[in-house]
Each structure stands twice: as structure tokens, then as C-alpha cells.
């Protein structure tokens, strides 16, 4: 028996000691024996450490965890814990239809039930692909047992004919090249394949890299964990250290509720700006905060808007994750931010130390990748929060506004930062792809492309479809982007300065439902407004018309999801689930 005593009695003792119920302890222990565990291991009083396995053949971005957990198990054993690995619902952004956004809340529900109903004292959350990080942290907050994030790491840098090609980003850029007649389909495929040269998740600052960086910024993973490339030896080493650390966290009772404070989330919003992170971080970060009992307001997002972009990484910049890691990764960025008073360094982290203590001694080793805070890649590079008669809240990623876009739409003398355009409205992505090149639409450089029916209810799940490219004839003239607006999302690897995540969505009665092709939309980035210039009487008349159609649900989960899900502005969470917090404090009743 171990003589070391935890701060809070381990939950697993309620199963394997079962005070007053020797018959139940025998029942719980009996079947574990069939694969070789000894009774002594489970009755020793050592913490049972769950390993939430997100890797599988159907989730290639996370498949590296089939290897990393071997080192994590070794770390758990070395520190005196008992590892127990279990599978998670798979999430694969690229391949899941109609969208992987359906899976975040489903994976959350499944993990809550596992952590709540099994004899697990603490857990390693293996993350990688976009939604595995928020779903895991949402569940960790709901149950509130000690938890730590082990990310799988990005792929190695991709190269095509001497040019860096970033996963995802190369798709959107190659689409434009093909529309311009610069490449054919075979070249498109070759560029895409060469952007994915190894195991790991996206090597751009897409949503996967963003969310694992945010996990580190929130203090939920070991310093440096987010950006270590999946194939590097350091990935196995940090898995081992993560295994050791979660055992200590179990004894210390260092739970998510002690780490995920409002100050940590404000730090994460600011880090998001500095790294040029994905717009998908907005609903994910809000969802994680709400499950932690914390409200994120539009003003909180504005607190990160005026900060600079310092990480020169695609899609907002030039390089990819391997070089970013070598330049110092997230610890170097945090050090730069702390040195310039942009973060609260006193917040607690999973190491048991403060954020400032974690990154002490870390510095930037490559100024081509991590710029000086006072000489950034871009000034005021955060998410711009917008509102108006088309939606209550939407965001625009300003770090990807290029010089051509700024000159064309945001530099009118006397009206800088303000643009107007004729709306071209599409009902879903099929409508867009089938009709974007229709001459009858008369699309020119003064148009705004709008897509609706792509939110949580309308899709269902919310789809990455807002980053629409112009019609081929404009691309062939050198116009590579038009203003775009939608109630869905866009890929974190996209370099489109879209207005997206518009809430409420059209399917929930938002203003995009009554918008019509030909209406004028006015966007004022200075005041954070976006309005259709349509008089109130005409809006009222349109609201009385039938709403745009939405497809029927195709599975039981799609129907249940639509019934229970909230809007992207509020995190797209299952609102009924928010009242369940710290469920580990009540041990479930016996099952026999």
C-alpha cells in the first residue's frame, strides 16, 4: 500500500475499496484481472490515471497518440500511478460529413460520462485535430478532476518545388491558382499531398495548432508542448513528462477549476492575436469558458484586438510550425508578451507554478519567425467584433487582411475602414459552388459574397464554407478575394478576411434570412458595425415570407443536436449541459 496521501481522497477508492461493500469491490475488481492487472495495483491506493485516447486510423491527425501514450504510460508508472487507456469518439475535420462540428459536443458528452462514471482519479487529454482540444477541456471542466493536455504535435513542414506548402492553406491558395488557369488538377493534388509530409496535425496556424497553443496558454499543458512536431523525439519526451506530472496533479488535487480562471481566458484571447490564430477559436474558447463557469463578453474580445501579430506563420504569414517550434514556440511568444505587459503572468498552470515561472528563461531564437513586439508583422491584429441588423455578433480576423484587400476596400479617402457592396446571397455551399460563375449574377469587385444556412442549426453543425473565393473571371483579372459574410465558419488555415460565425444564424431567425441578392451591405470596421441598407418596412415584409429552407436531419444525433445546440456567438454549446459542473464531487451510486 502507498503511504503517500492525496489532498483529496481518490475517487477510485470508492470502487476498489468500496467502504462497507466488499461485495461491490470484488465485482469492480474481478474483470480487470482478465488482462493481467493484479489486485494489489488497484487496491494499493495509487491514483488511477485515465488516458483519453483520441488517436485512431479514422482520425489521422491524432494517430500519433497510438505512440505517444506509450511514453505517457511509462511516465505514469514511474511517478507511481496506474494508467488506464480508453477510446474517445473520433473527430477528423477534413473527412467528416456534413461537418466535424457535430462531433465536438458529442465527444464532450461521451468523455463526461467516462470520467464521471469510471474509477478515474486524473486524466491525460490527448489532443490534436481541431475539436479534440475544446471537447476534452469542456469535459474536464464539467467533471473537474485533475487533467492535463498532451497534444500530438503538428506535421513537419511541407515543401513543393522549393516552396513551403502549408496544410489546408495550400488548398485555398491552389483553388485560386486553378481558377486562374495557373495549375491543373494533377498539380493541385500534388501540392496538397506534399503539404502533409508526416504524422501530426496541420502545420499551419490552423485551428488544430491554434487550439493546442491556446491549451498551453491556458496553462493546461506543459510548457512547449503545443508546437513540438509530431515526429520529433521531444514529442515522446514531453509525453513521458506529462505522464509523470498528471500523477503529481492527482496528489495535489490540481483540478481545472483551479486553473481555468477568467484571467487565464483573457490571456488566451491575447495569445490568439499574437499568433494569428484561427477564427474557430472564438466559439471553442467561449464554449470552454462557459463550461468552466466563466462568461466571455464582446469587450473581452476587444481586449485582444489592439495587440500585434508577432508570429510569422501561414496563413497570416510565411513560415510553418516546424520552424516556429525551433524559434522558441509558444513559450517564446508568452515571454515576449509578458515582457511587454500584455499578459497576467501570475495565473496558475498545470505545473503548479505560475505562467511567468513556466516560461522564465525562454527566448526567441529566430526573429524571422517571431517578430519583436515593438516591430510586429502587423499592428492591431485581433478579432474584430461586429454587430448590426444582420446579426447580434460576428467576428472578422484582421491579421489576414492583405495589402491588396486593404487598398481595394478599406482605403477610400475620408472613409478609411468603411466599405459598401452589393450582396450576392447563396443558400449553402452547393448553391455557391454551382452558381458562383453564373454570368447572370453580374459579380464584380464591388460585391460582397454572403452564405447562409451554414450555422449550427442550418447545416447542421456549422460548416467551414464562408471563405468563398471570387468567380473565375475576377481571379483571372487578379482579384483574389472579395469581402465575404456568413453564419458558418471558415477553415483556420484560410487567409480570407471573412465576417463569419454570425449569430443568430439564418435558421434561427437571424438577419441573413431576410437578406436578398442586390441589397447593399455597409461594413464599418471603425465602429464595428455591419448593416444591410434596407428600410424597416421592407425588412418587416420580408420577415413575413417563408424562411430559407434547411435540409432534414439525417441521423438521430443531428436531430438531437439541432434541438439542443446554441449559437456560435455563445460557443455553440448544448445549453442544458452548462448547469453540470464539478460532477466528480458526487460519486455515482453502485451499479448492483
Secondary structure, DSSP 8 states (H G I E B T S, - for coil): ------SS--TTHHHHT-TT-HHHHHHHHHGGGGGT--HHHHHS---EEEEEE--BTTBGGGTTHHHHHHHHHHHHHHTT-EEEEEE-----TTT-SS-THHHHHHHHHHHHHHHHHS--SEEEEEE-SHHHHHHHHHHHHHH--EEEEEE--B----EETTEE--TTHHHHHHHHHHHTTSS-HHHHHHHHHHT--SSSB-SSSSHHHHHHHHHHHTT-S-TTTTTS-TTSHHHHHHHHHHHHHHHHHHHHT--GGGT--HHHHHHHHHHHHHHT--THHHHHHHHHHHHTT----HHHHHHHHTS-B-B-BTTTSSB-HHHHHHTTHHHHHHHHHHHTT-S-TT-B-TTSSBHHHHHTT---S-TTTB--TTS-SBSS-SEEEEEETTEEEEEEEGGG--HHHHHHHS--TT-TTEEEEEEEEEESHHHHHHHTT-GGG---TTEEEEEES-SHHHHTS--B-------HHHHTTT----EEEESSB--TT-----EEEEES-GGGT-GGGT--TT-EEEEETTTTEEEE---HHHHHHHHTS---------SHHHHHHHHHB--GGGTS-BGGGGG---GGGS------
